[in-house]
Amino acid sequence: MKRFTVSAIILATLCACGGGGGTTNSSNGTGAPLTPTTPAPPVVASINASQAFKNFIQTDQTIPLSSNDGSLATATLIIKAEESYPFVTNGKSQSVTNTRIIQLQRIDASGRLVRQSLWKFHLDANMAPLGVAYGADNNAFKECISVANKSELPTSTNSSGVLFSGLRTTGYSEAFRAGAFAHYCDPTPDYTATAEWSVVAGAPNPYFCMTLPMGFSTTKVRICTPVDSVGNQSKSLWIRSLNTDGSTVVDYKDTSANRPVEQFSNVINPKDYWYGAVWRPLDGYIYQRYEDTKFSSEQACREQSAIDWKKTWIASNVSWTCTHVTSN
């Protein structure tokens, strides 16, 4: 670890004291409370969402990604084909033209595989999903969604909607029955599952995104690929793992070809804000806290450009992390 311009004595003082802090005036001088403002969302160009989905799902690819959650984690997204067989739900067999697998491998700072998620799309001749099987880690495919409703993706849009919905069960199997081999999504105690699509701002191109359920957990993963107006994708991705409340767990991005565009509120709540720090993810050691620079949200802190911490801290095993501060 190499440190520039700041001595170890000052570092110790910073770590012990946590930096200074002032009071925040919550009025505008007339006694009226300030009204928090949130920037208008960025304007998103229209794309051919139908073609974007088809190009993405039927293109074999392997794309490595880095995280920006401060953990130095990485990920790899793999899309590949598998041999197609009929998809059977409630005894009804549907003809499958294409079977495509989306595989997301997530790796921590030590290089250890911490999570693998797999989705197997059973698609008809129009590349519309008939069913989706879900697998996690080394447990193969045990859960599935039998698609009951699906939307026709628009050919020109900057909006969002439902890709498909249906019942998810734990009754997925690939087996011979009555002398024929098929993929079965058998009814068991089931729950509604929904996958969404959206068009999200990016530069130079917008993103086409799919938000996929994570089996029976309530978390989801949003997979975004940059596309031009006619739906042609570039070799770049932005993947966001989401908590149950919609907040971000971690982002994985390859920003060499395309950059997500997000706008965050610049109104800081003195009782609910975030600040950043330089840390070592492998053991959690904090090198420096920047408590005097506050951010309105975790994502604003992660994406910040106000502090150029890399001018002071140079090492491959340190990163930027964010801390949440709340008070009554």
DAWOQUI-V360713 format. One record per run of one state. SS is the DSSP state (~ for helix, > for strand, _ for the rest). FROM is the first residue (numbers start at 0). TO is the last residue. Records with the same first field share a line. If there is no record, write none. Layout:
SS=FROM-TO, FROM-TO
//
This chain:
_=0-0, 3-6, 17-25, 27-31, 33-45, 47-47, 57-59, 67-72, 82-85, 89-90, 94-96, 107-111, 123-127, 136-139, 150-155, 157-158, 169-169, 177-178, 186-189, 200-200, 203-205, 213-218, 227-231, 233-236, 242-246, 253-257, 260-267, 269-270, 280-283, 295-296, 302-307, 311-311, 314-317, 326-327
>=1-2, 26-26, 32-32, 46-46, 60-66, 73-81, 86-88, 91-93, 97-106, 112-122, 128-135, 140-149, 156-156, 159-168, 170-176, 179-185, 190-199, 201-202, 206-212, 219-226, 232-232, 237-241, 247-252, 258-259, 268-268, 271-279, 284-294, 312-313, 318-325
~=7-16, 48-56, 297-301, 308-310
//
